[in-house]
Every structure is written in structure tokens, then in C-alpha cells.
């Protein structure tokens, strides 16, 4: 597969999205097929049979043989010693932070380019998030910025309480330098691998490298339990502590005894049965999503001004979501114009995550950098990437994107930058530069 157009854009100022008139970029006047969703669940006979067996066994509560087996099998799959199945990835992260003793006033360094669920549990604990910018090789947190942020706080005598590193869209962050700085200063590393099950980092599974890692089984993830998550760690005591908290912090007594506040965070045995079946087909789901990505590259890779999220040299990208960026001055339309054109043909797409430091609820907190994340948000779009998509689905999506580019360019001629942005932005770079910001 040729990936010559999988490139890294310049770190130039964030463009102001300029959407041409809708008539110039809208999709076909009539929808060309049923709705294509961004990342729908993929359930087959194997999963249905597993759920039926669990129901027939009458183990329907958050306890049972499938729940125990799911934890064991998942831990083995990612290379962790211990695992705890819970109701969501958010619950897993909350438990990790509480088990680590994170509390009011503690600073937690966290990626800014992520979903709010990576940050909300920090506030659940009364702690203070500090947002870190991305690098352009993987779109994940910049290890150099993270190291500076950790070491500056150590010098002031107030090291961060923890670091939360997010692995975005199916790709691992560059973990080695991050682990090194955290270990050097005794800062716990928590990995948010909600989007990265099946990815690799130098032969290891992201999520099982730090002190604790969390995964999500939401309906849009590469495998699903409808709703659910997993906390993993090589620290047996941490998982034991989280397990107690997840079951309302019940004390070991014949009656219901509680000495502290806990949560109702456990996964049900029925959903665990679904998870076990999905885990068995994980590799085929990864392969299917990578084929979807390859189909997009074949169909769109020659379009000037469109670039795919790079695959970093340190591991396998699952392509949980295929993400692209648009250079409006070259492509002829911005990402919002393309999104609208896709929606007009009943195709779901979504902008790249809006950085947390731009979210109203988090605007008051400190950030380190931010220009890279802002640029990716302004120009980035996530395309439909479900593992059940076929070649015709990929072609339908690609056809709308190609038409959007053609219509915009036919309207404005050969110099789109003059009309779209008022000035030409620098051309897209084609060299991956580690740590570029």
C-alpha cells in the first residue's frame, strides 16, 4: 500500500475555517444509500450465542463466571498481571486516580487533544488538570512538553500527582520518554487507552505499560460490551483497592458494612460474556479497520491538500478511526464544508477532538502549548471507519469528498487560496519530524 500522502502538515498558525457557500460543496441532491455511521458496533453470531448462554445460566448480576474469565483473558491479551471489568472507561479512570490517592489540589498532567472523559475524573477527585499539547508524528501528547512540565514542578517542590497519557484514534503515544521521566521523578503514569485496544508500541500493548491503564468498550469502540471498561495494572494492591471501591466499598462482613464512600461501577456478567466473544475477534476487527483505511488511501491519497493521520514508526495503528486533515487553500474546502457534504448524503463524520483547553468547562486551567492541537481540530475530520464497512461504503464516502473538492475548485478556479483564505498557506510537508510542534 502506498502512503505517500500520509504526511505531517506545517506547524503554521491555526487556520480560520472558511466554509464556502453550501451550494458549492453540498453532497448529491439525493442520498445514495442508507446512513453510514462513524463507528457502529459489529456484532455477529458468536457474540449473540455468548450472551444467550450467559442469560440461560442466570448469572445476570455484576458477578459470575464470564466476568471472572473476561478479566483474566483481557489481562492476558494486553500483557497485564491484573484486570478489573467496570461499567465504563470513565469509571476505570476514576478508580485508577482514586486508588493512586489523587485528591484535592493535586495537579494531573493530561493530553489536551482528547475527549472530556479523559479529564472529568480528575475533577471528580478535586484535582487540577494541566493540559499538554500534541506532537505531529502521532497526534498524541508531546513527550518533550510533558518532561518540561514534570521537571519544572519538581524543581518547585510540587511534583504532579499523576500523568494521564491518552492514546488517540487507535495509536499509541511515544511511551518510552514519558515512562522515563515519570519513573525518574516518581510520578504515577496512567494510560488512557480507551481508543487504542489492539494497537502496539514497540511490541507492547499501550495501556499496560504505566502504573495503570484503562480501556473502553463503548458501542463505538473496536470491541464493545454495549457499555463497559477495563482497568489493568501489574500492581495487585491497586486493582484490589479499585475492586473494593467499584463494589460500593463494602467491607468484608456478613452484613453490609461501609467505612468509606464507594461506587456502583462493576460490569455485569452478561456484558462480560459479550466482551469475551468480541475479544476473540479483536485481530479481525483491527484488520478490517486497517482495510477501510487502505481503501480511503487508494481513493483519496492523490487529492492535493488532504493528508491522513500518520502511523508513527514505533507501533501499529489500529485505524480505529481514519482521520484526515484538509489544507483549505489547496484542497478547495475546509473540513466543515466536507462534513456538511457528507451529512447531506447521510454519512456521519466528526471533527477531530476539540482540545480540552478550548472547552468552556476547562478554559480556566493551565495549558502548555496548544497550537498543534488547535490546528488538528480546525482542519481534522474523522471518517466512517466501522469494521463492517465494505468497499462500496468506502467508495461512497470517498466519492462525496472528491465531489466536494471538484465543486469548490470549479467555483473558484485554479487559485482557491485567494478566495478561501485571502492568502496562500505554506504547502503540506511530507516528512515526519519527531517532536515537531
Secondary structure by P-SEA (a helix, b strand, c coil): ccccccccccccccccccccccccccccccccccccccccccccaaaaaaaaaaaaacccccccaaaaaaaaaaaaaaccccccccccaaaaaaaaaaaacccccbbbbbbccccccccaaaaaacbbbbbbbbccccccccaaaaaaaaaaaaaacccccbbbbbbccccccccaaaaaaaaaabbbbbbccccccccccccccccccccbbbbbbcccccccccccbbbbcccaaaaaaaaaaaacccccccccccccccccccccaaaaaaaaaaaaaaaaaaaaaaaaaaaaaaaccccccccccccccccccccccbbbbbccccccccaaaaaaaaaaacbbbbccccccccccccccccccccaaaaaaaacbbbccccccccaaaaaaaaaaaaaaaaaaaaacccccccccccccccccccccccccc
